[in-house]
Amino acid sequence: MKPQEQPNWRLNAAATLDLLRQYQKALFDVTTQALALRLTLEENDSTFHTRYAKHLQDSQSGELGKANSLMLHLLEKNAGQLRDDPFWKD
């Protein structure tokens, strides 16, 4: 029987950091674009704050909010399993 190869944790960690770097770049781009758009709209629309608050609440409680909660749960679960946290054992 052939012994199982041990995963190279350094390569796995580096790949994870690469993904996080790409995510951070995308998040920064979206954040700066959204901020610029919000500031532009604030200057031109007196009802912006009311409508913005409603749309923000709708987004957070809708499908986008559910997807975000699921993503955070999966990230926490995977991190817990990597740390051998007994809470996250399947």
LUMVEXNU-671187 format. One line per field, with one value per residue: residue number from 1; chain; x negated, y negated, z of N, C-alpha, C in turn. Coordinates in Angstrom, 3 decimals, always signed. Each point is the difference from the previous one (the first is absolute). Layout:
seq: [NUM/...]
mol: [A/...]
n_east: [X/...]
n_north: [Y/...]
n_up: [Z/...]
ca_east: [X/...]
ca_north: [Y/...]
ca_up: [Z/...]
c_east: [X/...]
c_north: [Y/...]
c_up: [Z/...]
***
This chain:
seq: [1/2/3/4/5/6/7/8/9/10/11/12/13/14/15/16/17/18/19/20/21/22/23/24/25/26/27/28/29/30/31/32/33/34/35/36/37/38/39/40/41/42/43/44/45/46/47/48/49/50/51/52/53/54/55/56/57/58/59/60/61/62/63/64/65/66/67/68/69/70/71/72/73/74/75/76/77/78/79/80/81/82/83/84/85/86/87/88/89/90]
mol: [A/A/A/A/A/A/A/A/A/A/A/A/A/A/A/A/A/A/A/A/A/A/A/A/A/A/A/A/A/A/A/A/A/A/A/A/A/A/A/A/A/A/A/A/A/A/A/A/A/A/A/A/A/A/A/A/A/A/A/A/A/A/A/A/A/A/A/A/A/A/A/A/A/A/A/A/A/A/A/A/A/A/A/A/A/A/A/A/A/A]
n_east: [-0.835/+0.286/-0.989/+0.917/+0.005/-0.862/+1.095/-0.470/-0.048/-1.265/+0.103/+0.680/-0.844/-0.991/+0.615/+0.236/-1.238/-0.323/+0.873/-0.498/-1.166/+0.417/+0.494/-1.107/-0.658/+0.767/-0.117/-1.284/-0.070/+0.738/-0.722/-1.100/+0.425/+0.384/-1.123/-0.687/+0.681/-0.173/-1.247/-0.068/+0.646/-0.766/-0.892/+0.568/+0.195/+1.036/+0.560/-1.256/-0.162/+1.225/-0.151/-1.157/+0.513/+1.064/-0.732/-0.721/+1.085/+0.593/-1.150/-0.134/+1.293/-0.393/-0.001/-0.367/+0.849/+0.893/-0.379/+0.006/+1.129/+0.421/-0.493/+0.438/+1.138/-0.051/-0.320/+0.909/+0.864/-0.410/-0.007/+1.171/+0.361/-0.566/+0.655/+0.696/+0.826/+0.226/+0.247/-1.001/-0.184/-0.090]
n_north: [+1.178/-0.897/-0.582/-0.599/-0.818/-0.634/-0.728/-0.735/-0.169/-0.095/+0.946/+0.752/-0.330/+0.199/+1.101/+0.270/-0.341/+0.716/+0.930/-0.095/+0.015/+0.970/+0.631/-0.298/+0.307/+1.066/+0.314/-0.326/+0.623/+0.991/+0.016/-0.209/+0.895/+0.810/-0.285/+0.068/+1.087/+0.465/-0.429/+0.505/+1.106/-0.013/-0.388/+0.991/+0.675/-0.771/+0.944/-0.240/-0.657/-0.424/-0.238/-0.584/-0.517/-0.262/-0.411/-0.651/-0.350/-0.318/-0.543/-0.536/-0.224/-0.277/+0.386/-1.250/-0.361/+0.816/-0.428/-1.218/+0.266/+0.593/-0.999/-0.870/+0.689/+0.112/-1.290/-0.267/+0.754/-0.460/-1.213/+0.262/+0.570/-1.045/-0.630/+0.981/-0.997/+0.599/-1.292/-0.035/+1.010/+0.641]
n_up: [+0.000/-0.870/+0.688/+0.732/-1.044/+0.746/+0.193/-0.958/+1.310/-0.332/-0.929/+0.859/+0.956/-0.845/-0.407/+1.270/+0.291/-1.072/+0.401/+1.213/-0.611/-0.817/+1.053/+0.682/-1.106/-0.210/+1.271/-0.085/-1.171/+0.447/+1.097/-0.697/-0.886/+0.971/+0.635/-1.127/-0.287/+1.240/-0.015/-1.213/+0.382/+1.082/-0.880/-0.703/+1.143/+0.311/-0.738/-0.311/+1.135/-0.179/-1.284/+0.286/+1.095/-0.753/-1.027/+0.896/+0.674/-1.145/-0.337/+1.211/-0.144/-1.223/-1.272/-0.178/+0.939/-0.569/-1.191/+0.519/+0.635/-1.117/-0.720/+0.919/+0.007/-1.330/-0.029/+0.929/-0.667/-1.182/+0.496/+0.549/-1.148/-0.595/+0.958/-0.543/-0.210/+1.179/+0.131/-0.875/+0.810/-1.144]
ca_east: [+0.835/-0.797/+0.332/+0.615/-0.855/+0.431/+0.141/-1.006/+0.747/-0.528/+0.611/+1.411/+0.103/-0.346/+1.140/+1.055/-0.393/+0.194/+1.437/+0.367/-0.531/+0.900/+1.264/-0.210/-0.073/+1.360/+0.791/-0.421/+0.526/+1.447/+0.244/-0.296/+0.997/+1.268/-0.123/+0.060/+1.381/+0.820/-0.280/+0.582/+1.447/+0.334/-0.053/+1.021/+1.313/+0.325/+0.626/-0.959/-0.245/+1.155/+0.032/-1.214/+0.197/+0.966/-0.651/-1.017/+0.702/+0.544/-1.109/-0.543/+0.966/+0.413/-0.867/-1.400/-0.309/-0.045/-1.230/-1.109/+0.005/-0.471/-1.428/-0.713/+0.089/-0.911/-1.379/-0.258/-0.034/-1.264/-1.095/+0.088/-0.460/-1.450/-0.579/+0.456/+0.961/+1.013/+1.313/+0.244/-0.160/+1.190]
ca_north: [-1.178/-1.208/-0.991/-1.240/-1.174/-1.068/-1.250/-1.019/-1.089/-1.301/-0.317/-0.260/-1.305/-1.009/-0.095/-0.704/-1.410/-0.554/-0.236/-1.132/-1.217/-0.309/-0.431/-1.338/-0.950/-0.155/-0.681/-1.398/-0.638/-0.167/-0.959/-1.365/-0.373/-0.230/-1.245/-1.104/-0.093/-0.507/-1.425/-0.711/-0.018/-0.854/-1.392/-0.291/+0.556/-0.266/+1.182/+1.100/+0.716/+0.850/+1.098/+0.801/+0.813/+1.051/+0.959/+0.697/+0.961/+1.039/+0.825/+0.791/+1.000/+0.818/+1.075/-0.377/+0.208/+1.447/+0.501/-0.461/+0.805/+1.335/-0.079/-0.156/+1.277/+0.963/-0.416/+0.324/+1.461/+0.489/-0.428/+0.822/+1.346/-0.059/-0.125/+1.168/-0.449/+1.056/-0.553/+0.058/+1.359/+0.568]
ca_up: [+0.000/-0.182/+1.025/-0.506/+0.012/+0.885/-0.754/+0.283/+0.635/-0.431/-1.291/+0.253/+0.650/-1.002/-0.925/+0.728/+0.059/-1.347/-0.167/+0.857/-0.633/-1.110/+0.605/+0.564/-1.115/-0.528/+1.029/+0.010/-1.213/+0.137/+1.079/-0.449/-0.995/+0.697/+0.751/-0.962/-0.472/+1.101/+0.196/-1.145/+0.169/+1.149/-0.435/-1.001/+0.323/+1.400/+0.611/-0.101/+1.253/+0.308/-0.968/+0.201/+1.200/-0.332/-0.895/+0.777/+0.843/-0.885/-0.480/+1.094/+0.457/-1.146/-0.475/+0.174/+1.410/+0.244/-0.615/+0.830/+1.228/-0.354/-0.291/+1.267/+0.717/-0.623/+0.305/+1.407/+0.122/-0.568/+0.877/+1.206/-0.315/-0.161/+1.350/+0.755/+1.007/+0.101/-0.293/-1.434/-0.527/-0.655]
c_east: [-0.882/+0.371/+0.580/-0.998/+0.574/+0.141/-1.079/+0.709/-0.517/+0.601/+1.477/+0.206/-0.307/+1.144/+1.151/-0.305/+0.136/+1.473/+0.470/-0.495/+0.892/+1.344/-0.122/-0.043/+1.395/+0.878/-0.358/+0.554/+1.499/+0.323/-0.254/+1.006/+1.347/-0.043/+0.086/+1.425/+0.904/-0.216/+0.586/+1.512/+0.435/+0.048/+1.186/+1.413/+0.286/+0.632/-0.942/-0.107/+1.139/+0.042/-1.196/+0.167/+0.962/-0.635/-1.059/+0.644/+0.563/-1.105/-0.517/+0.963/+0.447/-0.997/-1.483/-0.442/-0.109/-1.286/-1.215/-0.087/-0.531/-1.498/-0.802/+0.015/-0.990/-1.464/-0.364/-0.123/-1.324/-1.190/-0.007/-0.491/-1.517/-0.711/+0.320/+0.890/+1.110/+1.421/+0.358/-0.207/+1.310/+0.253]
c_north: [-1.244/-1.023/-1.274/-1.141/-1.034/-1.284/-1.000/-1.231/-1.365/-0.416/-0.309/-1.376/-1.123/-0.190/-0.747/-1.489/-0.673/-0.304/-1.182/-1.321/-0.422/-0.506/-1.416/-1.049/-0.264/-0.760/-1.480/-0.744/-0.278/-1.050/-1.429/-0.471/-0.308/-1.305/-1.210/-0.193/-0.582/-1.491/-0.835/-0.115/-0.890/-1.467/-0.360/+0.438/-0.159/+1.205/+1.194/+0.799/+0.953/+1.206/+0.934/+0.934/+1.152/+1.071/+0.818/+1.068/+1.149/+0.949/+0.923/+1.086/+0.941/+1.083/-0.317/+0.209/+1.471/+0.597/-0.400/+0.822/+1.406/-0.003/-0.119/+1.297/+1.012/-0.349/+0.344/+1.508/+0.554/-0.391/+0.830/+1.414/+0.035/-0.113/+1.208/-0.397/+1.044/-0.501/+0.182/+1.390/+0.466/+1.399]
c_up: [+0.000/+1.088/-0.629/+0.081/+0.948/-0.818/+0.426/+0.548/-0.415/-1.337/+0.160/+0.637/-0.995/-0.995/+0.650/+0.089/-1.359/-0.259/+0.838/-0.577/-1.158/+0.513/+0.540/-1.103/-0.559/+0.989/+0.062/-1.208/+0.128/+1.060/-0.456/-1.043/+0.660/+0.789/-0.926/-0.516/+1.084/+0.213/-1.131/+0.158/+1.154/-0.403/-0.888/+0.368/+1.485/+0.703/+0.042/+1.288/+0.353/-0.918/+0.165/+1.201/-0.277/-0.880/+0.750/+0.877/-0.837/-0.475/+1.092/+0.464/-1.122/-0.341/+0.197/+1.439/+0.346/-0.571/+0.823/+1.283/-0.265/-0.258/+1.294/+0.803/-0.572/+0.263/+1.438/+0.200/-0.514/+0.863/+1.278/-0.241/-0.180/+1.343/+0.875/+1.169/+0.088/-0.301/-1.473/-0.591/-0.618/+0.525]
***
